[in-house]
């Protein structure tokens, strides 16, 4: 899935999540779940694209306290 494969609304939401995650250093997966409709997150390619973007931006998923362990 390429960048342009996401619709504009999803791309904007993902940009927001990346910025939020970069600022905090991590992002709870619940934030990702709240940002996108369940049917979108159920699409493997969509979810993989979201996770890849977050990883490439250096954003860890999960509770920062748990990630430190």
Secondary structure by P-SEA (a helix, b strand, c coil): cccccccaaaaaaaaaaaaaaaaacbbbaaaaaaaccccccccaaaaaaaaaaaaaacccccccccccc
